Amino acid sequence: MNELFSQLATCIEFGKINKTAPFPPNMKDQEGSHEITLQLLNQGVSADDILQKALIVGMEKVGVKFRENKVFVPQVLMSAKAMDAAMAHLKPIFAENNTMSKGTFIIGTVEGDLHDIGKNLVAMMVEGNGYEVIDLGTDVKAETFIAAADQHPGAVLGLSALLTTTMNNMEKITKAIKEHNQEVKICIGGAPVNQEFCDRIGADSYNPDPQGVVEFLNARAS
């Protein structure tokens, strides 16, 4: 059983979706996350064990390697596809059992900014680590963030911006959210953002990479 967990984690880490997938070349003709997840389920392993002992393990490795510039965006996207192939088998089980996730994370790119690659990477990594992710998309106004937070008490908000010109909107949105509910935790990120800016606008966490967001959420969940 541990061997299958290890194989599945490796499939996630390197982006091996199924046996016919050509990527990565060194795993050609090997079974991928699709087949190994089915094997584990057929052997009576719980969906939660598969998530915790294999999928999250693989995604954490990808997150650390991405932070250290050992892998890049295309590799992360392939890992996310391998994760999706496995989760396609697990999500119906979680829904049927009404299994609680580790928590809820609401993310969006702030008003005036249409960039979504960074936001999407964070969303993938957070979901891959066992959280429910609500993606509000791009060009998101303060009212939309506030409404989503009200609908999901205890959720953490993630605000993304790629442009220096939209940092002002990130500040306005953060302050509006905090004025509405001081208890809501807000993560910010994006190319022009730094810790000094985070401290100045009253956000709770700045992370230069997706793994940092995961670690912030895990620290709160533990």
Secondary structure, 3 states (H helix, E strand, C coil): CHHHHHHHHHHHHHCCCCCCCCCCHHHCCCCCHHHHHHHHHHCCCCHHHHHHHHHHHHHHHHHHHHHCCCCCHHHHHHHHHHHHHHHHHHHHHHHHHCCCCCCEEEEEEECCCCCCHHHHHHHHHHHHCCCEEEECCCCECHHHHHHHHHHCCCCEEEEECCCHHHHHHHHHHHHHHHHHCCCCCEEEECCCCCHHHHHHHCCCEECCCHHHHHHHHHHHHC
